[in-house]
């Protein structure tokens, strides 16, 4: 059978599965590879933090400084990946395969080109950028050593995140998992070799990250076109204003969420720097712990996304509603259990990374416990944003995505610091989570009730 005919048969089979199989079982099946890749990535982040933490406190703080840049490039990559991926899943639901293939090429090509431009510009202004991100003079030498290698890996990191999102929206999360996991596992292996074996310190951590991301991108690139996934052909790269409007409609909520996360990290570092390198290091460690805690919940939500996109594109609104409430219930139970464990074991968790720095442990324990108070609400907020984004309710999705890290977090951060000093910084994320939840509930309930009363977005 010719390859195109075989791929068409696989896509027909996938369409039937996505629109007829019980939604709970379907979301879970779609979510398992995403959960694995998210957990492995989260474990890599913790392992990276652990190995860097064995160097010294300024090295951990330097990683926290560069984290803001990492979030920025991920936000741009996810913008292209989610924007094109949301469109792709709806196009496949409408059985418009060629249209989906062209969108995949435009999304990936634009992401890689953006990464090349951003990395080149950042090389020319490395120290001013790090100062803007919150680096102190004592942190700067470590931050420069780490940052220069992250810049080398930028186009590959962006390409990997974009392809990962595109493949998930096609219902091929298993293929995207292979690329993500291979890069993360390689990084975990290379970290101790480069940092301690070769004696490169934090430069070794940067080298390990860049090399593993390059290899991970090559691996996920080799997955293109397999198991019924869309091939990406160079001649399909036809950027047009309409294509970028479609990408923006599906990707702006992710860009708002991730972009504001980067801005929030910068503001947090700037304020925390007033209280010493230990404060920046403590927030950096807690951020990595919370990233791992969120990993499985986000992975489950990513399993919901292709189910939502396919069924919404096919006009099967009841299945979309059932998939949403099922996913939201699972995420809320998971977050509640993790919050309880995180609160009770906050001190030992932070001590794993800087056991010989009691100030880092003290600050980290307080920050982690505050975030655990609101963590059970996070699942609902994340699923609400994914749902609105997938059905192309662009404005509500952007507002929802901006709420947790922008509309609520930034004002609370600065007002809290002005009123209560360092304690105001520590409690800012928890208060922002509560406000985001209270905002999300009426918006999502209204949209779920009126979804079938509005034209289906392309």
N, C-alpha and C positions, 0 to 999 in steps of 0.2 A: 504494500500500500504506500503511495507517495506520502512524503512527510507532511505536506499541507493537509492532505485528506485525513491522515492519522491525527494530526493536531486538531482538526475540526471535530473529529469524532470524540476526542478527549474533552474538548470544550463543551460539546453537547451533553456528554455524560455528567460533567461538572455542573452544568446549568440545572439538570434534573435533580441532582443531589442537593444543590443549594436551595432549591425552591420547593422541595417535597419532604426532605428528611426532617424528623422532629427537631425543633429548634434547640432544645437543651442539649441533646446529643451532638447536634451539628456544631454549635458554638464551642462546646468542649473539645471536639475533634479539631476544629480550626485553631483553638487556643493552645493546645498542648505544645506544638513546636514554638509558638511565640513565647509561651511561659518559659520553656527551656532556654531559648536564646536570651530572654530578658534576665533570667536568673544567672546564667553563665556570665552575662555582661556585668550584672550587679556584683557577682563574686569576684570577677576580674577587678572591678573598681575598688572593692575592699582589699583584695590581695595587693593591688598597686599601692593603696594607702598604707597597708601593713609594711611592705618592703621599704617604701620611702620613709615611713615612720621610724625605721631602725637607724636612719641616718642621723637626723636631728629635727628639732621643732621648726626651724626656718624652712627646711625642705618640705615638710608637710604644709606649712603656710604657703609656700611657693606653688604647690599643687593646687591649693585652694584659689590662688590668684588666677592661674591659667584656666581653672575650671570655668570661669566666666566666659573666656574665649571659646572653650570647647562647647559650651551650651549655645553660643552664638552660631557657630558653624553647623551644629546639629540642627538648630532651628531653621536655618536656610535649607539644609538638606531635606529636612522633614517637610518644609514648605513645598519643595518641588515633588517630593515623594508622596505626601498626602494629597496634594493638589491634583497631581496626575493620577494617583492611585484611586482616589474617590471617583474621578471621572471614568477611569478604566472599569471599575466594578459596575457602575451604572451602564456603561456602554456594552459590557458583556451581558448584563441583564436584558438589554434591548437587542442582543445578538448582532451588534455592530463591531465585528472583530477588527477590521482594517482601521477604523477610527481609533480603536483602543491601542493598536500597535503604533500608530503615528504619535499618539499622546505619550506613550511610554518612551519613545525616542526623544521627544522634545523635553520631557521631564528630566531624564538622565543626562542628556547632553548639556542642558542649561545648568544643572547642578555642578557638574565637573568644571565647566568653564568659570562659574562663579567662584569655586574653590581655588582655582589657579590665580584668578585676579586678586582675591582676598589675601591669599598667602603671600603673593609678591608684594602687595602694598604693605602688609604687616612687617615683612622683613626690613623694609626701609625705615620703619618707625617703631622698632621693637621696644626700646626703653620707655619712650613716652606712652605707648599703649599699656605697658605693664604698670606704669605709675597711675594711669587712669583706672586700671582694673583694681587698684588698691594696694599695690606693692609698697612696702616701706624700704628704706635704704638697706636694712639688714637682710631683707628677703630678696632684694633685686638680683644679686649675683646668681642665686639658686634659680630664680624665676627665668632669667635669661638662658641659663644652661638647659632648662627643661623646655622652654617655649620654642626655641629654634628648631627642635626636632618635631614638635607638634605642627609647626608651620609646613615642614616638608610633607607631612602626612595629610595635610588638610584636604586636597582634592580627592584623595582616596577614601578618607573618612566620609566626606560628603557623598561620594558615589555609592559607598556601601549603604549608608542610611537611606538614600533615595531608592536604590534597588530593593532594599529590604521592605520598604513601605509599598512599593509597586507590586511585589510578589505576594505580599500578604493580602492585598486587596483583590488579587486574582484568585485567592483561595489556595495559594501555594506556599503556605507558611513554612512547610518542611524544608523547601529549597532555600528560603531566606535564612532559616535557622542554621543551615550548614555553613554559610558564609560568615555569619555573626559569631557563631561558636568557634569556628576555626581560628579567627583572628584573636578572640578573647583568650582561648586556651594557649595559643602560642605566646601571647603577651605574658601570661602567668608564668610560663616556662622560662621566657627570656629575661624577665625582671631580675631574679636573683643572680643569673649568670652575668648580666651586664652590670648590675649595681654592685655586687659583692665579688663575684668571680673575677671580673675584669677590673674591678676597683674604680668604676666610672661614676659612682654616686648617682646623683639625680640626673646627670647627663645620660647615664645608662638607662634610666627609667624612660626618658624621652626617646632614646634610640629604640628601645624595645617596643614602645607604643607605635612609633612611626613604621617600623619594619613589619610588625604584626598587622597593622591596618592595611598596608600595601598588599600583603599576601592574602588577607581576608577579602579584599576587594577583588583580587584576581580569582579567588575561589568562587565568590558569589556571581561574578561575571560569567564564569564557566557554566553556571546553572541556567542561564537564560535559554529559553526555548524548550526546556525539558519538562516532561510530565504535563504537557498541555499548556505550559506558561507561554506568554507571548514572546516571540523573538523580537529583538531590538536591532533593526537594520539601519546603517548610516543614512541611506537614502530616504528613510522615514523622518529624519530630523528636519522638519519644516516649521520652524518657529514663526508663528503669526500672532497678531494681536488677539485674535479670538482664542487661540490656544492658551496664551498667557492670562487672559481673562478667566478662562475655565480653571486654570491652575490656581489663580488667586482666589477664586470663589471657594475652592476646596481646601486650599493651603493656608490662607490668611489666619484662620483660627489657630493652627499649629504655630505659625510664625509669631502670632501675638503671644501665645502661651510661652513658647520657648524663648522668644526674644525678650520678653519681660522677665523671664527667669534669669537671663544673662544680666539685664539691667539691675535686677534685684540683688544678684550676687555681687555686682560691683558696688552698689550702695551699702550692702551688708559689710563687705570687706572694708570700705572706707570708714564706716562708723566703728567697726570692731577694731580697726588699727589704732584707735585712740586708747584701747585697753591692752595693747601689746600683741606680740606675735602669737602668744598662747591663745588669745581669743580667736584669731583668724584660724589657727590650727584646729581648735575645738569645733568651730562651725564647719570647717572642711570635713572633719571626721564624721560629724553628725549627718551632714549632707550625703556622704557616701553610704552610711548606714540606712538612711531613709530611702535612698535610691534602691537598695536591695529590698527593703520592705515593700516598696511600691512595685517591684519587678513583676511578681506573679499576678498582681491585680491588673496592672497595665497589659500584661500578656493576655489575660483573659478578655480584657476589653478589646484587644487587637483581634481576638478570635471572633468577637461580635461584629466587628466592622465589615468584613466581606459578606457576612450573612445579612447585615442591614442593607448594604449597598445593592447586592444582587436582588433581594426581595423587594426593596423599594423601587428599583428600576423596573421590576416585573409587575409592580402595582399590587403586591401582596402585603398590604399594610398590617393585617392582623398578625402575620408572622413577624413583622418588624417589632410590633408592640410586645409580643410574647418573648422574643429574643432579648429585648431591652430589659424587661423586668426580671427575667431569669439571670442575666448577666449582672444586673445591679444587686440582686440578692446575694449571689455568690461573692461578689466583691466586698460587700458590706460585712458579711460574716468573716471573711478572711482578714479584713482590716481591723476588726474588733479583736480578734485573737492575737494578731501581731502587736496591737497597741498594749494589750495587757502584758505580754511577754517583754516588750520593749521597756515598759515602765519599771518592772521588777528587776530587770537585768541591765539597766542603763549604765551604771558605773562599770561593771565588768566589761561590757561591750566597748566602751570608750577606752578602757585601760588596755585592751588588746593592741591598740595602735601606738600609744605613747605611755607605756607602763611606768617610765621613770620621770614623768612630768606631772606631778599632782595637780598643778593649776589647770592644765589642759583637761585632766580627768574631771575635776570639779565643775568646770564650765560646761564641758560636754555632757555630763550627767544631767545638769539642770536643763539645758537646751533640749536634749532628747526626751526628757520626761514631759516638758511642756508640749512638745509636738505630738506625743502619744495621746494626750487628752483629746485632741481633735481628729486624730487619724481615722477613727471609724466613719467619719463623714466623707472622707476623701474619695471612696469608691463611687458614691453617687455623683459627685461633682465631675470626676473623670469620665464616667460613662455618659453623663449628660452632654459633655462637650463632644465626645466621639459620635453620639447619636445625631446631634444637630449638624455636625460637620458632614456626616455621611449623607444626610438627606438634603444637603446644600441650603440650609437655613443660615446663610452666611453671616448676616448681621448679629442675630442672637448667638451664633457659635463664636464669633469674634469677641463679643462682650463676655460670654461665659469663659472663654479661654483667658481673657485678660483679667478676670476678676481675682483669681487666687494669687497671681504674682504681680498684679499691677494696680487695678482699681482699688483693691482693698489692702494688699500687702504694703505697698510703698507708703501710702499715707499713714497706715498704722505704725510702720517702722519708724518714721521720722517723728510722728506725734508721740509714740511710746517712748522713744529715746529722749525727747524733750521733757516729758513728764516724769519718767521713772528711771532715766539713765540706762545702764546696761541691762537691767531687768526688762525694760521696754523692748530692747532688741531681742532678748531671749523669747519673749512671749508673742512676738509679732506674727510669726507664721501660724501659730495656733489660732489667734484671733481672726486672721485672714481666712483660714479654713472654715471657721464657723460662719462668717459673713458670706462666703462663697456658697455654702450649702443653703443658707436661708434665701439667697438670691436664685439658686438653681431650681429649687422645688417648684415654684409656680410657673416658671418658664417651661420646664420640661413637661409638666402635667398638661399645660395648655397645648403644647405642640403635639403631644401624643394624641390628644383628643381630636385635634383639628387636622391631622396629617392628611387624611383622605379627602378633605374639603378643598385642597389646594392643588394646582397643577404639579405634575411630577417634574422635578428639575432634571435637566439633561446631565 
